[in-house]
Amino acid sequence: MDKHQNELTRGVKDGRNKIFTMKPNLSVLRQNIQSIGNKQTEIDLVLKSSLKNIDVLCFTEHWLKDDYLKLLQIDQYKLVSYFSRKNHNHGGSHIYSYVWKKTSVLKI
């Protein structure tokens, strides 16, 4: 992490999870999930116990197609952005935001 990034974020590593708290008071969880389809219960339990108050969830390697990904729900979070590979079974990323946080998607 370079000096500029260090001023903006404080990274905490919790096992395989990486949690970043950004100023002012935005916490982000980034996780390589490797097939989210069979881990939804585990995610819900972790978010309700040891990782409370996470504002943004970023998952990579979800392995789902767009149609299935849009149906996936995580309690208290809304899907704000996603990418799925069209020609491969693996890969993909998606981002959830806490439902009470005001968010907007920037088109770049």
C-alpha positions as CSV (number, residue, x, y, z in Angstrom):
1,M,0.0,0.0,0.0
2,D,1.5,3.3,-1.0
3,K,1.6,6.4,1.2
4,H,-1.5,8.0,-0.5
5,Q,-3.5,4.8,0.0
6,N,-2.4,4.5,3.6
7,E,-3.7,8.0,4.3
8,L,-7.1,7.1,2.9
9,T,-7.6,3.6,4.2
10,R,-6.8,1.4,7.1
11,G,-6.7,-2.3,6.1
12,V,-7.5,-5.0,8.6
13,K,-7.0,-8.7,7.6
14,D,-9.4,-11.1,9.3
15,G,-8.5,-14.6,8.0
16,R,-9.1,-14.5,4.3
17,N,-11.3,-11.4,4.5
18,K,-9.9,-8.0,3.9
19,I,-11.8,-5.1,5.5
20,F,-10.9,-1.5,4.6
21,T,-12.3,1.4,6.6
22,M,-12.1,4.6,4.5
23,K,-12.5,8.1,5.7
24,P,-15.1,9.3,6.6
25,N,-16.4,6.1,8.1
26,L,-16.9,3.8,5.2
27,S,-16.1,0.1,5.7
28,V,-15.6,-2.2,2.7
29,L,-15.3,-6.0,2.8
30,R,-13.5,-7.6,-0.2
31,Q,-13.6,-11.4,-0.6
32,N,-12.7,-13.9,-3.3
33,I,-15.8,-16.0,-2.7
34,Q,-15.1,-18.8,-5.2
35,S,-18.8,-19.8,-5.9
36,I,-21.2,-17.8,-3.8
37,G,-24.1,-20.1,-4.6
38,N,-23.3,-22.5,-1.8
39,K,-22.1,-19.9,0.8
40,Q,-25.1,-17.6,1.3
41,T,-25.9,-18.9,4.7
42,E,-22.3,-18.6,5.8
43,I,-22.2,-15.0,4.6
44,D,-25.4,-14.1,6.4
45,L,-24.0,-15.6,9.7
46,V,-20.7,-13.8,9.4
47,L,-22.3,-10.4,8.7
48,K,-24.6,-10.8,11.7
49,S,-21.9,-11.8,14.1
50,S,-18.2,-11.0,13.7
51,L,-18.4,-8.5,10.8
52,K,-21.2,-6.2,11.8
53,N,-21.4,-2.7,10.3
54,I,-19.8,-3.3,6.9
55,D,-21.1,-0.7,4.4
56,V,-19.9,-2.2,1.2
57,L,-19.4,-5.9,0.2
58,C,-17.2,-6.7,-2.8
59,F,-17.1,-10.3,-4.0
60,T,-15.0,-11.7,-6.8
61,E,-15.1,-15.1,-8.4
62,H,-18.9,-15.5,-7.7
63,W,-19.2,-18.0,-10.7
64,L,-22.8,-17.1,-11.5
65,K,-24.5,-15.9,-14.6
66,D,-26.3,-12.5,-14.6
67,D,-29.8,-14.0,-14.2
68,Y,-28.9,-16.0,-11.1
69,L,-26.8,-13.2,-9.6
70,K,-29.7,-10.8,-9.7
71,L,-31.8,-13.2,-7.7
72,L,-29.2,-13.6,-5.0
73,Q,-30.1,-11.6,-1.8
74,I,-28.1,-10.8,1.2
75,D,-30.1,-9.5,4.2
76,Q,-29.7,-5.7,4.7
77,Y,-27.7,-5.2,1.4
78,K,-28.7,-4.3,-2.1
79,L,-26.8,-5.2,-5.3
80,V,-25.4,-2.1,-6.9
81,S,-23.0,-3.4,-9.5
82,Y,-21.9,-6.7,-11.0
83,F,-20.0,-8.4,-13.8
84,S,-20.4,-11.9,-15.1
85,R,-18.4,-13.7,-17.7
86,K,-20.4,-14.7,-20.7
87,N,-18.2,-17.5,-22.1
88,H,-16.7,-19.0,-18.9
89,N,-18.1,-20.8,-15.9
90,H,-15.8,-19.0,-13.4
91,G,-15.0,-15.4,-12.6
92,G,-17.2,-12.4,-12.1
93,S,-17.5,-9.7,-9.4
94,H,-20.4,-8.0,-7.7
95,I,-20.8,-5.2,-5.2
96,Y,-23.5,-4.8,-2.5
97,S,-24.2,-1.7,-0.5
98,Y,-25.9,-1.5,3.0
99,V,-29.5,-0.7,2.3
100,W,-29.5,2.4,4.5
101,K,-26.4,4.0,2.9
102,K,-27.1,6.4,0.1
103,T,-25.3,5.1,-3.0
104,S,-25.0,6.0,-6.7
105,V,-23.3,4.2,-9.5
106,L,-20.8,6.2,-11.6
107,K,-20.7,5.2,-15.3
108,I,-17.1,5.5,-16.4
